[in-house]
Amino acid sequence: MPTVMTHAVVPLALGWALGSRTIPPRLLVAGALAAMLPDADVVAFKLGIAYADDFGHRGASHSFVFAAAVAAFGAVFARWLRVPPWRAALWLFVCAASHPLLDALTDGGLGVALYWPWSDARIFAPWRPIEVSPIGARFFSARGVEVLLSEARWVAMPALALGAVGALLRRMSTRRGSRAVSRDAH
């Protein structure tokens, strides 16, 4: 898995690209949390649930069904998130689904149960460039540094670059629109 912090980078970068009018701050924070939420399943280890079980790590919480449940929850709280229910649901689905999709790009673990409950198969993407993160204290080692560098290369830098390009394009579009309005006024 990429580290839990790296999962938050995807919605933060996408939110930056779309701007606060489209993704207000509360929705942005909810999206970052939704992107990290599937890894709460590591508590399964403490409960004696095996990694490969449906409710083990990278199991049900890493499925499209889980992302849809998070989306439905967000739609219920759309007023608090300050957006229409459809936008809250769509945003939170994308953010929650980004987690297993990134995990499927890692080079270790058992894969993700993306299609649970219809299939308990754990899948990986055909291309797996991201170093899998060690769980627990082993993260604070040379291996952890190697993982962070891999995530910076394959997730953080590309996501932030796309966020910056999106923000720049949005700003340029807004300026063009402002100039057109001022020309029409004269």
C-alpha positions in Angstrom: 0.0 0.0 0.0 1.1 3.5 -0.4 1.4 5.3 2.9 -1.8 6.7 4.3 -0.5 10.3 3.8 0.1 9.7 0.1 -3.5 8.5 -0.4 -4.6 12.0 0.7 -2.4 13.7 -2.0 -4.7 12.6 -4.8 -7.9 14.4 -3.6 -5.8 17.4 -2.4 -4.3 17.8 -5.8 -7.6 17.2 -7.6 -9.3 19.7 -5.3 -6.5 22.3 -6.1 -7.1 21.8 -9.8 -10.9 22.2 -9.5 -10.8 25.1 -7.1 -12.7 25.9 -3.9 -15.9 26.9 -5.7 -16.2 23.4 -7.0 -14.7 21.6 -4.0 -15.1 23.7 -0.9 -12.7 23.2 2.0 -15.0 20.9 4.0 -15.6 18.7 1.0 -11.8 18.7 0.3 -11.0 17.5 3.8 -13.8 14.9 3.6 -12.2 13.7 0.4 -8.8 13.4 1.9 -10.2 11.4 4.8 -12.2 9.2 2.4 -9.0 8.5 0.5 -7.3 7.4 3.7 -10.3 5.6 5.3 -9.8 2.1 3.6 -6.6 1.6 5.6 -8.6 1.6 8.8 -8.9 -2.1 8.0 -5.5 -2.7 9.6 -7.4 -2.9 12.9 -8.4 -6.4 11.6 -4.9 -7.6 12.5 -5.6 -6.7 16.1 -9.0 -8.5 16.0 -7.4 -11.7 14.7 -8.8 -11.3 11.2 -6.4 -12.7 8.6 -5.0 -10.5 5.8 -6.6 -12.6 3.1 -10.1 -12.7 4.7 -12.9 -10.6 3.1 -12.6 -8.1 6.0 -8.9 -8.3 6.3 -6.4 -5.7 5.0 -7.1 -4.7 1.4 -10.4 -6.6 1.5 -14.0 -5.2 1.6 -12.8 -1.7 2.5 -10.8 -1.6 -0.7 -13.8 -2.2 -3.0 -16.0 -0.1 -5.2 -18.9 -1.1 -2.9 -17.1 0.5 0.0 -16.5 3.7 -2.0 -20.2 3.8 -2.9 -21.1 3.5 0.8 -18.8 6.4 1.6 -20.4 8.3 -1.3 -23.9 7.7 0.1 -22.8 8.8 3.5 -21.4 12.0 2.0 -24.7 12.7 0.1 -26.5 12.5 3.5 -24.2 15.2 4.9 -24.1 17.3 1.7 -25.6 20.3 3.3 -22.8 20.4 6.0 -20.3 19.8 3.2 -21.8 22.9 1.4 -22.5 21.2 -1.9 -25.4 19.4 -3.6 -25.8 15.7 -2.7 -24.7 14.5 -6.1 -21.4 16.4 -5.9 -20.7 15.2 -2.4 -21.4 11.6 -3.5 -19.4 11.8 -6.7 -16.4 13.5 -5.0 -16.3 11.1 -2.1 -16.7 8.0 -4.4 -13.7 9.2 -6.5 -11.6 9.9 -3.4 -12.4 6.6 -1.7 -12.0 4.6 -4.9 -8.6 6.2 -5.6 -7.2 4.3 -2.5 -7.6 0.7 -3.8 -6.6 1.9 -7.3 -3.3 3.2 -6.0 -2.9 0.1 -3.9 -3.3 -2.0 -7.0 -0.3 -0.3 -8.4 2.0 -1.5 -5.6 4.6 -4.3 -6.0 3.6 -6.3 -2.9 0.8 -7.6 -0.7 -2.1 -9.6 -1.8 -3.8 -7.2 -4.2 -7.1 -5.5 -3.6 -10.7 -6.9 -3.4 -11.9 -4.2 -5.8 -15.0 -6.2 -6.8 -16.1 -7.5 -3.4 -18.7 -8.8 -2.6 -19.2 -10.2 -6.1 -15.7 -11.5 -6.1 -13.2 -12.1 -3.3 -10.3 -12.2 -5.8 -7.4 -9.8 -4.9 -6.2 -8.0 -8.0 -3.2 -5.9 -9.0 -2.9 -3.6 -12.0 -0.8 -4.9 -14.8 1.8 -2.2 -14.1 3.0 -2.0 -10.5 5.6 0.8 -10.1 4.9 1.8 -6.5 6.9 0.2 -3.7 4.6 -1.4 -1.1 4.8 0.2 2.3 5.8 -1.8 5.4 3.1 -1.9 8.0 3.8 -0.6 11.5 7.2 0.3 13.0 9.0 -1.3 10.1 8.0 1.9 8.2 10.7 3.8 10.2 13.6 2.2 8.4 15.6 2.5 5.2 12.8 0.6 3.5 10.3 3.3 4.6 12.5 6.0 3.0 12.6 3.9 -0.2 8.8 3.7 -0.1 8.4 7.5 0.4 10.7 8.2 -2.6 8.8 5.7 -4.7 5.5 7.4 -3.7 6.9 10.9 -4.4 8.0 9.7 -7.9 4.9 7.8 -8.9 2.1 9.5 -6.9 2.8 12.9 -5.2 4.8 14.6 -8.0 2.5 13.6 -10.8 -0.6 14.4 -8.8 0.7 17.8 -7.7 1.8 18.6 -11.3 -1.7 17.8 -12.6 -3.2 19.9 -9.7 -0.9 22.8 -10.6 -1.8 22.5 -14.3 -5.5 22.3 -13.5 -5.3 25.3 -11.2 -3.4 27.3 -13.9 -5.9 26.4 -16.6 -8.8 27.3 -14.3 -7.2 30.7 -13.5 -6.5 31.4 -17.2 -10.1 30.5 -18.1 -11.4 32.8 -15.3 -9.2 35.7 -16.6 -10.4 35.2 -20.2 -14.0 35.2 -19.0 -13.3 38.5 -17.1 -11.8 40.1 -20.1 -14.7 39.1 -22.3 -17.2 40.6 -19.8 -15.2 43.9 -19.6 -15.0 44.1 -23.4 -18.8 43.5 -23.7 -19.4 46.3 -21.1 -17.6 48.9 -23.2 
